[in-house]
């Protein structure tokens, strides 16, 4: 671990060490995801969105459909438990950055399915042009890069487990003022 600033309070040292541990976990998650099969990755994406509250249960909320001839869509998930709207997914386990052409293809696939919402998830990053493109099109496309994907997995406890929990306690002055 990096040497910490001696001017930090103990609480600040805990926070900076926690941030470093979390970043190491993010890096480890990205690396591990890249080693998984494309089919596993597509299922992971659907499971994450269900854990985030889309669609209700994993049994009926979404499906991974990615395969040859999938029309440019890797998964479909209900936006809510009633299935009033669907969110279409594209999941790419890539090393290279995802550029505007890939996002344009996905936007075209959404149009072909008469879909208005999509999520494009990659283990790498998006180019500036790709990020700018999603801001100007009619369809709502959310871009999730590898770093954000790993942080979401940590936040929603997917593929990770809690090892230790530390409680930092402080004197409750109100308790002692009631004397």
C-alpha positions in Angstrom: 0.0 0.0 0.0 1.1 3.6 -0.6 2.7 5.6 2.2 0.1 7.7 3.8 0.5 11.3 4.7 1.5 11.7 8.4 -0.7 14.8 8.7 -3.8 12.7 8.1 -6.2 12.0 11.0 -6.8 8.3 11.8 -10.2 8.6 10.2 -8.7 10.1 7.0 -6.1 7.3 6.9 -9.0 4.7 7.1 -10.9 6.5 4.3 -7.8 6.7 2.0 -6.9 3.1 2.7 -10.5 2.0 2.0 -10.4 3.9 -1.3 -7.2 2.1 -2.3 -8.6 -1.3 -1.4 -11.8 -0.5 -3.4 -9.7 0.5 -6.4 -7.7 -2.7 -6.3 -11.0 -4.6 -6.2 -12.3 -2.7 -9.2 -9.1 -3.6 -11.1 -9.4 -7.2 -10.0 -13.0 -7.4 -11.1 -12.3 -6.0 -14.5 -9.5 -8.4 -15.1 -11.6 -11.4 -13.9 -14.6 -10.4 -16.1 -12.3 -10.2 -19.1 -11.4 -13.8 -18.5 -15.0 -15.0 -18.5 -16.9 -16.2 -21.5 -19.0 -13.8 -23.5 -22.1 -15.7 -22.5 -21.2 -15.4 -18.8 -20.6 -11.7 -19.3 -24.0 -11.2 -20.9 -25.7 -13.0 -18.0 -23.7 -11.0 -15.5 -25.0 -7.7 -17.1 -28.6 -8.9 -16.9 -28.1 -10.0 -13.3 -26.6 -6.7 -12.3 -29.5 -4.7 -13.7 -31.9 -6.9 -11.8 -30.0 -6.3 -8.6 -30.2 -2.6 -9.4 -34.0 -2.9 -9.3 -35.0 -3.4 -12.9 -37.6 -6.0 -13.7 -38.2 -7.7 -10.4 -36.7 -11.2 -10.1 -34.0 -12.8 -12.2 -36.4 -15.5 -13.4 -38.7 -13.2 -15.3 -37.0 -9.8 -15.4 -34.6 -10.2 -18.2 -32.9 -12.5 -20.7 -29.5 -12.7 -22.3 -30.2 -13.2 -26.0 -26.7 -12.5 -27.5 -25.8 -15.0 -30.2 -25.2 -14.9 -33.9 -28.1 -13.1 -35.6 -29.2 -11.4 -32.4 -29.8 -8.2 -34.3 -27.2 -6.3 -32.4 -28.9 -6.9 -29.0 -27.3 -9.0 -26.2 -30.1 -8.8 -23.7 -33.5 -7.4 -22.9 -34.6 -6.5 -19.4 -38.0 -5.1 -18.2 -37.7 -1.6 -16.9 -40.2 -2.4 -14.1 -41.9 -5.4 -12.6 -45.0 -4.9 -14.9 -42.9 -5.0 -18.0 -44.3 -1.7 -19.3 -41.1 -0.9 -21.1 -38.0 -2.8 -22.0 -34.3 -1.8 -21.9 -32.1 -3.3 -24.5 -28.5 -4.3 -23.7 -25.3 -4.6 -25.6 -22.4 -6.1 -23.6 -18.9 -6.1 -25.0 -15.9 -7.8 -23.3 -13.3 -5.8 -25.1 -9.8 -4.6 -24.6 -10.0 -1.8 -27.2 -12.0 1.3 -26.6 -15.6 1.4 -28.0 -16.0 4.2 -30.6 -18.9 6.0 -32.1 -19.4 3.4 -35.0 -20.3 0.7 -32.4 -22.7 3.0 -30.6 -24.3 3.9 -34.0 -24.8 0.2 -34.7 -26.4 -0.3 -31.3 -28.7 2.8 -31.9 -29.7 1.3 -35.2 -30.5 -2.0 -33.6 -32.6 -0.2 -31.0 -34.5 1.5 -33.8 -35.0 -1.9 -35.5 -36.6 -3.2 -32.3 -38.6 0.0 -31.9 -36.9 0.5 -28.6 -36.2 3.8 -27.0 -33.8 2.8 -24.2 -30.5 1.0 -24.2 -27.5 0.3 -22.1 -24.1 -0.4 -23.7 -21.7 -2.0 -21.3 -18.0 -2.7 -22.0 -15.1 -3.9 -20.0 -12.9 -1.2 -21.6 -13.7 2.5 -22.2 -15.7 4.7 -24.6 -14.2 7.3 -26.9 -15.1 11.0 -26.5 -17.0 10.8 -29.8 -19.1 7.8 -28.6 -19.9 9.8 -25.4 -20.9 12.9 -27.4 -23.0 10.8 -29.9 -25.3 9.4 -27.2 -26.1 13.0 -26.1 -27.4 14.0 -29.5 -29.6 11.1 -30.5 -33.3 10.5 -29.9 -32.8 7.1 -28.2 -31.6 7.2 -24.6 -28.4 5.1 -24.4 -26.5 4.8 -21.2 -22.8 4.0 -21.5 -21.1 1.9 -18.7 -17.4 1.4 -19.0 -15.4 -1.3 -17.1 -14.5 1.0 -14.2 -18.2 2.0 -13.6 -19.4 -1.6 -14.2 -17.0 -2.9 -11.5 -18.1 -0.1 -9.1 -21.8 -1.0 -9.7 -21.0 -4.7 -9.0 -19.4 -3.7 -5.7 -22.3 -1.4 -4.7 -24.9 -4.1 -5.5 -22.8 -7.0 -4.1 -22.5 -9.0 -7.4 -19.4 -11.2 -7.6 -18.0 -9.8 -4.4 -18.3 -10.6 -0.7 -17.7 -8.6 2.5 -14.6 -9.6 4.4 -14.6 -7.1 7.2 -16.7 -4.2 8.5 -15.2 -1.5 10.6 -17.3 0.8 12.7 -15.8 4.2 13.7 -17.4 5.5 16.8 -17.4 8.9 18.4 -18.2 10.2 21.8 -21.9 11.0 22.2 -21.8 14.3 24.1 -25.6 14.5 24.3 -25.6 11.4 26.4 -23.3 13.1 29.0 -25.1 16.4 29.0 -28.3 14.9 30.5 -26.6 14.6 33.9 
